[in-house]
């Protein structure tokens, strides 16, 4: 039941702003604000997965891993809930990982496959060039107006 609720919260978050909340405290707050049934869920996961004998620093780092684990769980339940597998794949490609290695990790469920990543990169490149053009169109007009204003005033 709680994993179903977790998936709904993460899916809704993705639909609203497409940014993942990776800070454990903010993630925990997000869960409880979006669904009161998830009150204490993150703490239960932390208590179950992180031994108390760990140092405080290691416990805090482990909480970050649990946030990632929650995104992976939500992704298993609903592939549209997040893009963490795609983000991991993009990181691997940018790090120089081979397509064979990426597809092997994809088969293990760790990241998106190489073709999906390549298609997403093309999409990002197309969007980026359009946004750069729009930026220059807008700002060049503003700069021209400022120059005209300064020159004639």
C-alpha positions in Angstrom: 0.0 0.0 0.0 2.7 2.5 0.9 4.7 1.8 -2.2 1.6 2.5 -4.3 1.2 5.8 -2.5 4.9 6.6 -2.9 4.6 6.0 -6.6 1.6 8.3 -6.9 3.5 11.1 -5.1 6.6 10.7 -7.2 4.5 10.5 -10.4 2.6 13.7 -9.4 5.9 15.4 -8.6 7.3 14.5 -12.0 4.2 15.8 -13.8 4.4 19.1 -11.9 8.0 20.1 -12.2 10.2 17.2 -13.5 12.9 17.7 -10.9 13.7 14.9 -8.4 14.0 15.8 -4.8 17.3 14.3 -3.7 17.7 15.9 -0.3 16.5 13.3 2.3 14.8 15.8 4.6 13.0 17.6 1.7 12.0 14.2 0.2 10.6 13.1 3.6 8.7 16.4 3.8 7.4 16.0 0.3 6.0 12.5 1.0 4.2 13.5 4.2 2.8 16.7 2.6 1.5 15.0 -0.5 0.1 11.9 1.3 -0.5 11.7 5.1 -0.5 7.9 4.8 3.3 8.1 4.1 4.0 9.6 7.5 6.9 7.7 8.9 7.5 5.6 5.7 10.9 7.1 5.0 11.9 6.6 8.7 10.8 3.0 8.5 13.0 2.4 5.4 15.9 4.2 7.1 15.6 2.2 10.2 15.3 -1.1 8.3 18.2 -0.4 5.9 20.7 1.7 7.9 22.3 0.1 11.0 22.4 2.4 14.1 26.1 1.6 14.6 27.1 3.6 11.5 28.5 7.0 12.1 26.2 10.0 11.7 28.0 11.0 8.4 27.5 7.5 7.0 23.9 7.5 8.1 23.2 10.7 6.3 24.9 9.4 3.1 22.8 6.2 3.4 19.6 8.3 3.6 20.6 9.8 0.2 20.8 6.3 -1.2 17.4 5.5 0.2 15.9 8.4 -1.6 17.3 7.0 -4.8 16.0 3.6 -3.8 12.5 5.1 -3.4 12.7 6.6 -6.9 13.7 3.2 -8.3 10.8 1.5 -6.4 8.4 4.0 -7.9 9.9 3.4 -11.3 9.4 -0.4 -11.0 5.7 0.2 -10.3 5.2 2.9 -12.9 7.8 3.5 -15.6 6.5 7.0 -16.1 6.9 8.0 -12.4 10.5 9.2 -12.8 13.4 9.4 -15.1 16.1 8.2 -12.7 17.1 5.3 -15.1 17.5 7.8 -17.9 19.5 10.2 -15.7 21.8 7.3 -14.7 22.2 6.4 -18.4 22.9 10.0 -19.4 25.6 10.1 -16.7 27.1 6.9 -17.9 27.2 8.1 -21.5 28.8 11.4 -20.5 31.4 9.4 -18.5 32.4 7.5 -21.6 30.7 4.2 -20.8 30.3 1.9 -23.9 26.9 1.2 -25.4 27.4 -2.5 -24.6 28.0 -1.8 -20.9 25.0 0.6 -20.8 22.7 -2.0 -22.5 24.0 -4.6 -20.0 23.1 -2.3 -17.1 19.8 -1.7 -18.8 19.0 -5.4 -18.9 19.8 -5.5 -15.2 17.2 -2.7 -14.6 19.7 -0.1 -13.5 19.5 2.4 -16.4 17.7 3.1 -19.7 19.1 1.4 -22.8 21.5 3.1 -25.1 19.0 3.8 -27.9 16.6 5.6 -25.4 19.5 7.7 -24.1 20.6 8.6 -27.6 17.1 9.6 -28.6 16.8 11.7 -25.4 20.1 13.4 -26.2 18.9 14.3 -29.7 15.7 15.7 -28.2 17.6 17.8 -25.7 19.9 19.1 -28.4 16.9 20.2 -30.5 15.2 21.9 -27.6 18.4 23.6 -26.6 19.1 25.2 -30.0 15.6 26.5 -30.1 15.8 28.0 -26.6 19.2 29.6 -27.5 17.6 31.2 -30.6 14.6 32.5 -28.6 17.0 33.9 -25.9 19.0 35.8 -28.5 15.8 37.0 -30.3 14.4 38.4 -27.1 17.6 39.8 -25.7 19.0 41.3 -28.9 15.7 43.3 -29.2 16.1 44.5 -25.7 19.8 45.5 -26.3 18.8 47.3 -29.5 16.1 49.2 -27.6 18.5 50.2 -24.8 21.1 51.4 -27.4 18.5 53.4 -29.2 17.3 54.9 -25.9 20.8 55.8 -24.8 21.8 57.2 -28.1 18.7 59.5 -28.6 18.2 60.5 -24.9 
